[in-house]
């Protein structure tokens, strides 16, 4: 029996698992996906890495300890990117960045962050990927109370304590499997927890990743060809667009072989949709019509060639941005069972998703250390 099982390998789960492991606990981390990080995600397409989830890291008081660690490990590096906003329809305004709050990216892709955080875990031993948790029940094993997690592949994992670090709707669904005759008879507690989880609301997002011919590498219209990102506050479809390929080629410490290859292959842009736009398409079987709208909108605002990529892919994020969150940094159900994630916004509703996820991971670990 493990000391702690952590369900979900997004930032909250990764931080929670690492903190507990470093405190001497025997921790098992499991996730439904093939990779780590949740929305701290990188996809490989056409021999290049593309960040299709978290766009970048920005210095903040909350994240400073983690960012400093990632910088020291060369996982993150400053991204010399030019920043723009669209405040009036199709009017691009350069934004002067504050040197005291630099912007960071990961040369090897954002997924390198997840790999670094659990570098001491061993896959198929205490790191179980492609393990979707479908049920959780209290158990007694060798006179020790704990939790049994049943996975979709039939595997069962036993632990004395459990942290559920997945999106709130998924956590609510998992808790419904909690047996009514639990050792501590927590029917009312579970019902209350499920109601709290159901009250959390998200905006979805769609991400378009598009690659272009090398001839367009210096044809960016009003935008800086060495690296740019645009936040669109006036549009109805695009919310953010960035030159993702500049993350691999624009670093002062020199270009990796992959960075040189990506530069030669031409620009790669990433487009994130507005939440209201994404909501209309989130359940569509075919996302190509949505991608076409986003590509045409970007072409109209920036450069006409963006409407005709050599290739593109689309990814849907059902739980992209927290709209209504939980007002504490973790949801404690029992002393040995706790939930958390970016939906735990704490007492400051304006906390960004990534900051909330980080603080929630720390909070879950602190409660389970007791």
N, C-alpha and C positions, 0 to 999 in steps of 0.2 A: 504494500500500500504506500503510495506517494504521500509526502507531507501536504503538498498542495498541487491541485490540478488547475491550470489556467486555460480557459476556453476562449480562443480568439487571439490571433497574433498580429493585430493592429498595434498602434503605438501604445495604447493603454495596457494591453496584454503583455507586450514585449517589456515595457518598463516594470510592470508588476512582477513578471517572471524573473527578470534579472535581479531586481532588488531582493526578492525572497531567496533566490539562489545564493547571492552574495552574503546573505545573512545566515547561511548554513542550512537552509531548508532543502529538502529533496523535492524538486519541482518538475512536473510534466507539463509541457506547453503543447496544445493541440489546436489545429485550425482546419477549416474545410477546404482551403485553397492549396494550390501547389507551391505558392510562394509566401514570403513573409511581408508584413507591413500594412496590410489592408490598403488604404488609399495612399500610403507612401509607396507608390507602385511604379514600376518601370516595365515596359514591354519591349521585346526585341522584335523588330520588323525590318525586313529588307536589309539585314546585317547591321542595323543601327539600334541603339537604345533610345527609348522615348519615354519621358515622364508623363504618364497620362492621368495621374492622380494629383498628389501634392505638387504644386508648381515650383515652389522655392521655399527656403527658410529665411526668415527675417529676424534680426537680432531683437530680443525682448528680455525684460528682467526675468520673466517666468522661465524662458527657455535657455537663458544664458549658461547655466552649468552644463546642460546637455550639448549645446552648440559648441562650447569651448572644448568639450571632450571629443566631439566629432571632428572639429578642426585639427586638434592635436593628432588625431589618428588619420588625418588626410582623407576622411570620408566626405567632408564638406570643404569647399573652397569658396572664396568670394567670387561672385558672378558679376563681372563688369557690364551690366545691362543698362540700356537706356530705357527710361520709364515714361509712358505716355498715358493720357486719359482722354476719353471722349465724353465731354460734359454736355455738348450740344451736338445734335445729329450730324455725324460725319465730319466733325471738326476735331482734328487731332491736336492735343495740347501737350507739349513736353513738360515733364514734372521734374523739378530739381530734387534729387535724392539727398537725404540727410546722411552725411558721412559717419555720424555716430550710430546709425542703425543700418549697417551694410546688409546687402542681400547675398544669400549663399545658395549654391546648388551643389549637386553631387556629380563629379565628372564620370563616375561609373554608373550613374543612375540613382534615383531616390531609393530603390530597393536595397542599395548597399547599406543604408542606415539600419534596416531591419536585420540584415545579416550580421552587422557589427554588434548590435545590441545583444544578440544571443550567440555570439561566436564561441562561447564555451559550452553550448548545448550540442548534443549529438543527434543527428537525424536518425529516426527509427528507434531511438532509445528514449531520450526525454524530450525530443522534438518530433511531434507526430503531425506531419502535413497530410492533406487529403483525408482528414479525419473529421467528418461532420458530426457534431454532437446532436443527437435526436431525442435523448431522454436523460433525466437526472433523477436519482432516487437516493434516499438515505439508506445506509446499510450499517451492519455491525459485522466486522471481520476480525477474528482473533480477539474478541472482547473490546475492540476499538471502534468507536463510532466514526462514521465518515460518509462519503458520497460515492455513488457508482454512476459513471457517465457512460451511456451506451452510444456508440457511434454507428453511422449508417453502414459501415463495412462490417458490422457485427462485433467489432472489438469492444471490450468493456474495460474501463479504467477506474481504479479505486484510489481514493485519496481522502485524507483526514479533513482537508479544507478545500474549498473550491472558489475560484474567482471567475465570473462570467463577464468577459470583456468583448461583447459583440453589440451591434446596433440594438437599440431598445426594443423594436418590434420582434426581432429574432430572440432576444432574451425573454420576452413575455411568452412567446410560443414555447420555448424550452421549459420555462417554469410551469407551464400547464401540465407537464408530464409528472410533476412532483406528486408522489403518492399521498393520498389523503390520510393514510394511517401512519404518517411519519412519526419517528420516535418522539419528537417534541410537539406533535399535533399542531403544526403552525398554519392551519387552514386560513385563519383570518389574516395572518401575516403575509402569507403568499398571495392571497386575494388583493390585499392592499398594495403589495409590491407590483403585481401585474397591472393594477389600475394606474400606478405611477408611471410604469413603463409605457402603457398605452397612451398616456397624456403627452409623451414626447412626440414632436412632429419634425419632419425633415423636408427639405427641398431636394429633389433629385437633380442630377446633372447628366449631360451627354458630353463626351470628349471625342473630338475628331483629331486624328493624327494623319498628317498629309505630307508626302514627300514630292520634291520637284527636281527638275533638271538643273544641273550645275550652272547653266547660263543665267539663272535668276539670282545667283548668290549675291550680286551687288545691285540688283534692281528692286529696291524696297520702297520706292516712292519717298515719302517724308520720313521714313523710319531709318534708324541707324543699322546698316547692314552687318555690323559687327556683333549686334545683339540687342534685342528689343522685346518689350512686352507692353501690351495695351489693355487697360481696364476700361470697358465700355459701359458707361453709366447712362447712356441715352438710347441704346439700342433695344430691340425687342427680341432678338435671337441670341447674339453673341454676348458673353459676359466678360471674357478674358481671352486674349490671343497672344501667343508668344513664339519667338524663334527658338525652338527647343534645341536645334542643332548647335546654337552658339554656346550651350552649356558644355559641349564636348570639345569645342575648339577655341574658346576665348580666354582660357586661363593663363595667367602670367607664368606659371611653373612649366609651361611647355605643353605640347600636344602629345597625347598617347597615339599609338598606331591606329587605334580605333577612331580617335578624334580626327586624324588626318584622312582616314578613309571616309568618314562621315562628311567632312568638308568637301571632299572630291565628289561625293555622290549628290551634292546639291542641298539646298535648304530643306529643313523639316519644320513645319509649324504645328502647334497644338492649339486647338480651339475648344474653349469650355462654353457651354450653353447657359443662358439664363435659366433660372429655376422654373419660371412659369412656362418657358418654351419647352424645356425638357419634360415637364409634367404631361404635356400633350402627347409625347411620343414614348414615354417610359415603358409602356407595355406593348409597343408595336413589334410585330414579328420582324419587319424589315426596317432598319434604321437608315437606309441609304437616302430616302427622301429628306429626312431631317439633316443628314450630313450635307446634302446638296444645298439646302437653304443656308446653312452655316458657312459653307465655302463661298457661296455667291455673295453673302453679306460681307465677308472678309475681303473679297476681291473688290467690291464696290467701295470699301472704306480705305483700302491700303494699296493693293496692286492687282491689276486685272488678271494676271496669270494665276492667282491663287484659286480661281474658280475651276482650274483644269489641272489637278495634280497628276503626277505619274502613277501614284497609288495612294490609297487612304484606307484607314480603318476607323471603326466607331466603337466606343465602349460606353455602356450605360452604368451610371452609379445611382442606385436606388436611394441610398442613404448618404447623400453627399454633404449637405450642410444642415446643421441643426437650426431649426426655426424656433421651436419651443423646447427648452431643455428642462432637466431636473435640477433643482436648486441646491443640491449638495454635491460634493466631489465624488461620492460613492453612495450606492444604495445597499445598505446592510439589511439582509433578510434574517440571518442568524449570525452568531459569532463566527461560524465556520463557513458561511455562504454569503457571498457579496457580489454585487454587479457594479460595473463601471464602464466608462467609455467617454467619447467626445460629447455625448449627450448630457453628461454630468457637468453642467456649466458653473456650478457653485453659486455663490451669492452675487457674482458679477456677471450679469447676462451678456455683457459685451465681450466676454472672454472668447478668443478665437478657438475654432475647433481643435487645432493642434495643441494649443495651450491647455485647453480643457482635458484633452486626451492624456497629456503628459501628467497633469496634476492628479487626474483620476487614477492613473496607474500607480503613482506614488501613494495615494490615499488607500487604495485597496491593499497594497503591500504592507503598509503600516498597520492596518487593522488586522491582517492575517498573521502578522508576526507575533501578536499577543498570545 
